[in-house]
Amino acid sequence: MKATAWMGTDSVKVIDVPDPKIMNARDAIVRISTTAICGSDLHLYHGYIPAMRKGDILGHEFMGEVVEVGPQVRNLKPGDRVVVPFPISCGHCSSCQRGLYSVCENSNPNAGIAEKIMGHSPAGIFGYSHLLGGYAGGQAEYARVPFADVGPVKVPDEVRDDQAVMLADVFPTGYMGAEMCDIKPGQVIAVWGAGPVGLFAAASARLLGAERVIVIDRFPYRLRLAEEHVGAETINYEQADVLDTLNEMTAGRGPDACIDAVGLEGHHGNAAMYAYDRAKQAARVETERPFALRQAILACRSGGVVSVVGAYGGFVDKFPMGAFMNRSLIMRTGQCHVQRYTRPLLERIRRGEIDPSFIVSHRMPLRDAPKGYKIFQKKQDDCTKVLLTV
Amino acid sequence: MDRVDSVLLPELDGPVPATLPSTLGLLSLALGVGALVAPGPLARLTGVDDSAAARMVIPAVGLRELGSAAGLISGRRPAGWAWSRVVGDAMDLTLLGRALADHGGERRRRLTLTAAVIAGITAVDVLAAVRIGRAQRARARMIRMEIAVTVNRSPAEAYRFWRDVENLPRFMAHLESVRADDLRRSHWIARAPAGQRVEWDAEIIDDQPNKAITWRSLPGTRVPNAGRVRFVPAPGDRGTEVRVELRYAPPAGALGRAVAKLFGEEPEQQVRDDLRRFKQVLEAGEVVRSEGSPNGISVRQQAMQRPAQPLPASRR
């Protein structure tokens, strides 16, 4: 089959690899119809996530048709159309049973390595480095889906591929970012990042009853999406001082909750600050560029919530602990526990409460994946989301 | 019996090596006291009675024997004291050899008999010294570890799976097979690198249903080992803390290196991986495999990881 493989920093290729086969009794094989390039795939593309190997198949957002199931999979049959959550979760460990699917205790076969960096291992993820399991990803014609009796969700005919595939990662991740803010009527929520996750966080904050949503980014075309599709107010951080503007908009209180939907490769309006972190990151003194996180902590109202769904990999420098501690802030974070949200969000799509396909800017065949990575990386041609059809 | 350290391994601390030094010590004590209290009768018995040196040498030999006795009975450095007896035996045989050259007739007969007895004792001493030394060195190489994992299953379920020892190779990566001969005894085969195998028989020496199992290898293995697994209810109704204690003495030499490799560079990591697989099998029903790690969890294997893409048909 054809598959998109990581070939080194800033290099992906569509190569020929063997077809996947059932390895365990709870596996399913899915023939992929639509897959997507995620913002966090760019961290792999740029070489920031350790333990990638030349030839690793990428992709953790995918959907398609079940073509084969292992003997222990009773909820799916060949022919079912499914979307597959990105965390691989066994469903039976105590984390899965508490709904914390992205910290499944069993699904990372390289847990010992992850423990050395993170203390405890999170779940395995499709196509996301050997640190997180060494699973083949879904930017391919077929994928093996472990624990298929727990993850994949059947998609009804009336929900289109370009809507359903958002349930693999970006929509639930944005939704969880908003849910962790514990939004109450009248509240103001600020979202750093107007990429797919940030836009879904903003849209979800609205669905969950926020009175005002403020989105912060530097790309006018993305801010326009936030205004037109979410009804958010926006700040372009290259044109305005974010803290001053937020304080002014909230009459000195600061937003009730701040969502960091940016993660480790942030940009900063201030060239000197950007250069400082970029240099430290290049020297591997720190692994992140946490501008959004620092700003979110400083901006948040006292006693508010900082919700982090942007992806971080290692260690952060200059974390404003004084502000965080002295102002009684709460931080909530996590890779999305997608399995918790797939069904309820699918229901919202089916009922027409939201059409998540509004973020899709590019559609191309799988063989053009290298071009898709390039366009997305350079934010060319107003790119927000690239869908690959197989 | 609270800790696995209290489990006796027959080769290392079983009946023979543990009592051998003190038996030799008592023999030394008897000879030493005899030589000091009754040098005359002893001299006559051994056939050296008229030798001018005997009056001086026999009490000296007695003092030396008392020294060895004190060392052996104290239990410290038993191998060294056992070898000191061998050195003493060699001195005695030399003296007897000189006495033999000077005598004939009846006394020569008694001297020859004495020499034969001492030669026999020397052989026993050499064997004992070698054996005690080997056990001592094995104990010095002994690897001990204590590793625990929390499994989201009841103590009874975890105990039941482990108690069926034939299940062990499903999560202990280095085991090729375990055959239960009866409820207590089993035969284990482990794969070592370069096609080598290590086999041993083991017995369960303490079995507390749903609580703990203690086992040890039987004499005859080259890798004496003992272990205990306890199944402790995790607080807050969170399943079971499976706590494993292990102790094993890898042999010296090439096989020892193979056994060390078998357990990985860090033996504890290997056992930790085994316990992770135990958790996977109990909770998820299977050993979790990815394309990059088709054999499941193993840190040792991380270096040999292949790209995360489906296996070619021939590797399946």
Interface residues (C-beta under 8 A of the other chain):
Chain A: A3 A5 V17 P18 D19 P20 K21 M23 N24 A25 R26 R53 K54 G55 D56 I57 Q72 C90 G91 H92 C93 S94 Q97 E105 N106 S107 N108 P109 N110 A111 G112 I113 G124 G127 H130 G133 G134 Y135 A136 G137 R144 P146 F147
Chain B: T150 N152 R238 G239 Q269 R272 D273 R276 K279 Q280 E283 A284 G285 E286 V287 V288 R289 S290 E291 G292 S293 P294 G296 I297 S298 V299 Q302 Q305 R306 P307 A308 Q309 P310 L311 P312 A313 R316
